[in-house]
């Protein structure tokens, strides 16, 4: 159950970061609503390889943060 919770938290953080860094500018520049902005963003993300690298780096940095936080809590106990 804890593993599922961690996966959910990582996914939520990834969606939040993508939304802040990419979705909001797309919505502002192209005058789109929320759903159309996500469709446009997903089309861009699927077409470009550099965004995939960015996403993998983002997920790995979040995972490293979670792992080091868990280790810090265990070592302090």
C-alpha positions in Angstrom: 0.0 0.0 0.0 2.9 2.3 0.8 4.4 1.7 -2.7 1.1 2.7 -4.3 0.9 5.8 -2.2 4.5 6.8 -3.3 3.7 6.2 -6.9 0.6 8.4 -6.6 2.5 11.2 -4.9 5.3 11.1 -7.6 2.6 11.2 -10.3 0.9 14.2 -8.7 4.2 16.1 -8.3 5.0 15.4 -12.0 1.6 16.7 -13.1 1.9 19.8 -11.0 5.4 20.7 -12.2 4.4 20.1 -15.9 1.3 22.2 -15.4 3.2 25.1 -13.9 6.2 25.1 -16.3 4.5 24.2 -19.6 0.7 24.2 -19.4 0.1 27.7 -18.0 2.3 29.3 -20.7 0.6 27.4 -23.5 -2.8 28.4 -22.1 -1.8 32.0 -21.9 0.0 32.3 -25.3 -2.6 30.3 -27.3 -5.7 31.5 -25.4 -6.8 27.9 -24.6 -8.9 26.5 -21.8 -7.7 23.9 -19.4 -8.7 20.8 -21.4 -7.5 22.2 -24.7 -4.2 23.2 -23.1 -3.6 19.7 -21.8 -4.3 18.2 -25.2 -1.9 20.7 -26.9 0.7 20.0 -24.2 0.4 16.2 -24.6 0.8 16.5 -28.3 4.0 18.5 -27.9 5.3 16.1 -25.3 4.7 13.2 -27.5 6.4 14.7 -30.5 9.6 15.9 -28.9 12.3 13.7 -27.4 13.9 16.5 -25.2 10.7 16.7 -23.2 10.9 13.0 -22.5 14.4 13.5 -21.2 13.2 16.3 -19.0 10.3 14.2 -17.6 12.7 11.3 -16.8 15.0 13.7 -15.0 12.1 15.1 -13.1 10.9 11.7 -12.0 14.3 10.6 -11.0 15.0 13.7 -9.0 11.6 13.3 -7.2 12.4 9.6 -6.5 15.9 10.5 -5.2 14.3 13.1 -2.9 11.8 10.6 -1.6 14.5 8.0 -1.0 16.8 10.4 0.8 13.9 11.7 2.9 13.1 8.1 4.0 16.7 7.5 4.8 17.0 10.6 6.8 13.9 9.7 8.8 15.3 6.2 9.4 18.7 7.4 10.4 17.3 10.0 12.9 15.2 7.3 14.7 
